[in-house]
Amino acid sequence: MRIPFELLLEIRCLHYETTHERKAVRAIAEKDGRFLMVTNKLGDYKFPGGGLDATERPMDAVSREVLEETGCAFTPSRFLLRTTERRPDIMKDNARFEMTSHYYVGHLEEGRGAQKLEPYEEALGFEPVFMTLSEAFERNRSLLEKKSVINSWVRREMRVMEMLLKMDKI
């Protein structure tokens, strides 16, 4: 049975004066047993996606984000899960950062166009790849075990991958 899930990841968040909230969308797109992922110079893997603009509908946002980060056209078919991360805000003193990510399952159109990366994505060397969830999970786990410098999304994405690996069908 397919049901929506919610994960909460909280890192050292006791009490803060303010909370900076961000809403995001992410795509789960499988093709021939492999999933569209985004890798970067640090060697981790994440589902494509990003911030939701204030007036944008989530399903439109996830299509836009996948196209920008990967050059692939993605059509979402359904909502699968939501994650909420809470951690100290690195941009503001005495503030908490809260990121809520909505994951959508969908399909990819054939072919691939050019990426349209944000400057920070370009600096990180975002590159689309297809791989199994097991491969992506193990590579991220290896980075954590080595205590390498990692991107903030690695733990979140590993939790999502782990949950997807336990499902019979996505």
C-alpha positions, 0 to 999 in steps of 0.5 A, a space after each residue: 500500500 502506498 502512503 505518504 510518509 513524514 520524516 523529522 530530522 532535528 540537529 541540536 535545536 533547543 531554543 532560538 529567538 527566530 526560525 528561518 523557514 524554507 519550503 522545497 520540492 524534490 523529484 523521485 524519478 526511476 528509469 530502468 531500475 536507476 534513479 535520477 540523482 545529482 552529484 557534485 564535487 564533494 561526491 555525494 548524491 541527492 534527489 534533484 529539487 530545490 526551493 519553492 517560489 512564493 506563488 508557485 505550485 509544488 508540482 510546477 516547482 518540482 518540474 522546474 527544479 529538475 529541468 534546471 538542475 539536470 536538463 531533464 523534463 520531469 512530470 510529477 504524478 503524485 506526492 510521496 513524502 515530506 521531510 522536515 529538518 531543523 538545525 541552527 541557522 548558519 546565516 543568522 545568530 540565535 536562529 533556527 533553520 527549518 527546511 520542509 521538503 516535499 518529494 514527488 514521484 513522476 516520470 522523465 521525458 526522453 532526452 536531456 537539455 542544458 542545465 540552468 544552474 544557480 551560481 552555488 550549484 555551478 560552484 559545487 559542480 552539480 551533475 545529473 547521473 542515473 544510479 540505483 538507490 543502493 549505490 547512492 546510499 552506500 556512497 553517501 554512507 561512505 562519506 559520512 564514515 570517513 567524516 568527510 566534509 559533506 553537504 547539509 542535505 546528505 543525512 536527509 537524502 540518506 533517510 529518504 533513500 533508506 525508506 525507499 529501499 524498504 518499500 516494495 514499490 515506489 
